[in-house]
Amino acid sequence: MQHRQLEAFAAVMTSGSASRAAELLGVSQPAISRCIAELERDLGFSLFDRIRSRMVPTFEGRMFFREVDSHFLAMAKLEAAAARIREFGAGELKVASLHSLGGRLVPKALASFQKAFPRINVTLQVQSSSQVRDLVASGQFDVGLCSEEIDLNGVEHQHFADYRMVAVLPRAHPLASRAVIRPEDLHDQPFLQLDFDERLSRDLAAAFAAVEAKPRVAVDVEYSATVCALASEGAGVGLVNPAAIAGLDRSGFRVLRFEPALYFRKHLVFPPGRPRPQLVRDFLAVLTEVRNRFALEAETA
């Protein structure tokens, strides 16, 4: 059986005659008759009785048409699915992010993405970098954002952004009027110790050691936003990722440049060995645009 034969048969069944079927398909009537004859020969039974120049479906023809009709309905669904994929991508997008970017940057990007693709179902999970990597490596999520310190084996990855570390101080702190905070300024100061990755911890320790500065750890903290909340209450001074605190109410704290320059490095991760769907590429374009808009705000947060 060939598709053109089934198409001719369905056209005759729905239109009632070979001539009307020919008009529907834009072919000649003899071509329709030839397709029907070939199909009957392939099937081994008659589809129509020829009565006074009319094609009357046989019992077998009516039974066969039910199956052919189901076939064309299935084809129509496939064509509609293909059109949706062309226009919108795969219909579902799953994004995993570490906390520092999952608090504002990624949600802002997803909000913009949803406006452009309102029918796409989006899932966002905010986890630790290692959990993000595992979710993406297993194929459960389409794209992830994580810190550089994790083992990136098992995922495809690319650099996303570097964020220069900034200092956060209470508004009433004696150092709050400075333009720049340096390691020596923090000697014996109550320090809000953020949980840095290994590389950044090593670089920061080296910066303190170079000037023999030893901050006095007051609170161990997991998130940059928590450092800001503690600083607002006068609990101490902290060093944070500016992208994680962009947009926060700064009425209780100041954000100052920290020297030497130290950077939080972030990566995009993708499932291994699989091409990136158009939907993922569309999201990455929006994410990059939002990242670029955040760049200035992050540096001056």
Secondary structure, DSSP 8 states (H G I E B T S, - for coil): --HHHHHHHHHHHHHSSHHHHHHHHTS-HHHHHHHHHHHHHHHTS-SEEEETTEEEE-HHHHHHHHHHHHHHHHHHHHHHHHHHHHHH-SSEEEEEE-HHHHTTHHHHHHHHHHHH-TTSEEEEEE--HHHHHHHHHTTSSSEEEEETTS--TTSEEEEEEEEE-EEEEETTSGGGG-SEE-GGGGTT-EEEEE---HHHHHHHHHHHHHTT---EEEEEES-HHHHHHHHHTT--EEEE-HHHHTT---TTEEEEEESS--EEEEEEEE-TT----HHHHHHHHHHHHHHHHHHHHHHT-
